Amino acid sequence: MAKALLGYRTAPDQRLMLETVELRRRVRDLEGLVDRLQRDNDRLRQDLDEELREDLRRADAAAAPVPTIVG
């Protein structure tokens, strides 16, 4: 059954081997990129969370009472 799926070739196809090597390299590069982007995203999220906490500590100008004219 395996021979039927793979064919009767006894020698490996050079083009196929080169393509496999190139695809594995590309996958490794993309995995590295994903890891780097996830770290960057986590860092940005942490920075944003810190900024939001600082904003909440400050008095909110929009929530301050506004004088009104009652007539």
Residue frames as qw, qx, qy, qz and C-alpha x, y, z in Angstrom:
[[0.000, 0.886, 0.464, 0.000, 0.00, 0.00, 0.00],
 [0.305, -0.786, 0.098, 0.528, 2.79, 2.44, 0.85],
 [0.389, -0.121, 0.597, 0.691, 4.42, 1.81, -2.52],
 [0.199, 0.632, 0.668, 0.339, 1.13, 2.58, -4.22],
 [0.131, -0.941, -0.262, 0.170, 0.88, 5.90, -2.40],
 [0.318, -0.765, 0.302, 0.472, 4.52, 6.90, -2.84],
 [0.646, 0.676, -0.289, -0.207, 5.21, 5.30, -6.19],
 [0.979, -0.017, 0.026, 0.202, 7.96, 2.92, -7.18],
 [0.319, 0.830, -0.328, 0.320, 10.80, 5.44, -7.10],
 [0.853, -0.266, -0.273, 0.357, 13.84, 4.20, -5.29],
 [0.451, 0.059, -0.118, 0.882, 15.86, 7.44, -5.46],
 [0.038, -0.731, -0.450, 0.511, 14.51, 10.59, -3.77],
 [0.380, 0.760, 0.328, 0.412, 13.49, 13.41, -6.08],
 [0.463, -0.044, -0.165, 0.870, 15.97, 16.29, -5.68],
 [0.125, -0.429, -0.217, -0.868, 13.39, 18.97, -6.50],
 [0.637, -0.581, -0.425, -0.276, 11.03, 17.59, -3.90],
 [0.705, -0.341, -0.345, 0.517, 13.78, 17.47, -1.28],
 [0.289, 0.126, -0.028, 0.948, 14.84, 21.06, -2.02],
 [0.332, -0.517, -0.315, -0.723, 11.25, 22.26, -1.88],
 [0.716, -0.532, -0.451, 0.028, 10.75, 20.48, 1.45],
 [0.577, -0.182, -0.251, 0.756, 13.88, 22.11, 2.87],
 [0.054, 0.276, 0.123, 0.952, 12.73, 25.54, 1.65],
 [0.507, -0.560, -0.411, -0.511, 9.22, 25.07, 3.06],
 [0.715, -0.459, -0.429, 0.306, 10.58, 23.98, 6.44],
 [0.405, -0.022, -0.128, 0.905, 12.82, 27.06, 6.52],
 [0.176, -0.411, -0.268, -0.853, 9.86, 29.27, 5.63],
 [0.641, -0.574, -0.472, -0.192, 7.71, 27.71, 8.36],
 [0.649, -0.318, -0.342, 0.600, 10.52, 28.23, 10.90],
 [0.194, 0.154, 0.031, 0.968, 10.83, 31.89, 9.84],
 [0.384, -0.497, -0.368, -0.685, 7.07, 32.42, 10.12],
 [0.694, -0.517, -0.487, 0.116, 6.96, 30.78, 13.55],
 [0.498, -0.162, -0.228, 0.821, 9.70, 33.16, 14.69],
 [0.050, -0.308, -0.202, -0.928, 7.74, 36.09, 13.30],
 [0.560, -0.562, -0.483, -0.370, 4.58, 34.98, 15.12],
 [0.668, -0.416, -0.423, 0.449, 6.52, 34.69, 18.39],
 [0.320, -0.002, -0.069, 0.945, 8.02, 38.17, 17.96],
 [0.244, -0.410, -0.326, -0.816, 4.64, 39.72, 17.11],
 [0.636, -0.560, -0.523, -0.093, 3.01, 38.05, 20.13],
 [0.565, -0.319, -0.324, 0.688, 5.72, 39.44, 22.43],
 [0.105, 0.151, 0.111, 0.977, 5.32, 42.91, 20.89],
 [0.423, -0.504, -0.473, -0.586, 1.55, 42.70, 21.27],
 [0.654, -0.516, -0.506, 0.225, 1.84, 41.63, 24.91],
 [0.428, -0.173, -0.180, 0.869, 4.22, 44.52, 25.62],
 [0.092, -0.279, -0.260, -0.920, 1.92, 47.04, 23.90],
 [0.547, -0.549, -0.549, -0.314, -1.09, 45.67, 25.78],
 [0.608, -0.436, -0.429, 0.505, 0.78, 46.02, 29.08],
 [0.240, -0.010, -0.007, 0.971, 1.79, 49.60, 28.23],
 [0.293, -0.415, -0.419, -0.753, -1.81, 50.42, 27.30],
 [0.611, -0.550, -0.570, 0.015, -3.11, 48.90, 30.54],
 [0.489, -0.312, -0.300, 0.757, -0.67, 51.07, 32.51],
 [0.021, 0.157, 0.184, 0.970, -1.79, 54.19, 30.61],
 [0.454, -0.505, -0.536, -0.501, -5.45, 53.37, 31.28],
 [0.605, -0.503, -0.516, 0.338, -4.75, 52.91, 34.98],
 [0.321, -0.149, -0.118, 0.928, -3.01, 56.30, 35.08],
 [0.179, -0.321, -0.373, -0.852, -5.96, 57.91, 33.29],
 [0.555, -0.558, -0.585, -0.195, -8.36, 56.46, 35.85],
 [0.539, -0.382, -0.407, 0.631, -6.28, 57.87, 38.70],
 [0.120, 0.028, 0.059, 0.991, -6.48, 61.39, 37.29],
 [0.309, 0.492, 0.501, -0.642, -9.60, 63.45, 37.84],
 [0.339, 0.406, 0.715, 0.456, -11.89, 63.23, 34.85],
 [0.012, 0.170, -0.014, -0.985, -12.57, 66.72, 33.52],
 [0.353, -0.211, -0.604, -0.682, -15.70, 65.60, 31.69],
 [0.499, -0.456, -0.736, 0.033, -17.17, 64.20, 34.90],
 [0.202, -0.135, -0.388, 0.889, -16.59, 67.42, 36.87],
 [0.125, 0.720, 0.625, -0.274, -19.77, 69.29, 37.79],
 [0.244, 0.322, 0.351, 0.845, -20.72, 71.95, 35.29],
 [0.092, 0.359, 0.406, -0.835, -22.33, 75.16, 36.55],
 [0.099, 0.499, 0.745, 0.432, -25.79, 75.67, 35.12],
 [0.150, -0.073, 0.078, -0.983, -28.04, 78.69, 34.91],
 [0.058, -0.479, -0.872, 0.082, -31.34, 78.07, 36.57],
 [0.014, -0.054, -0.052, -0.997, -33.91, 80.66, 35.78]]
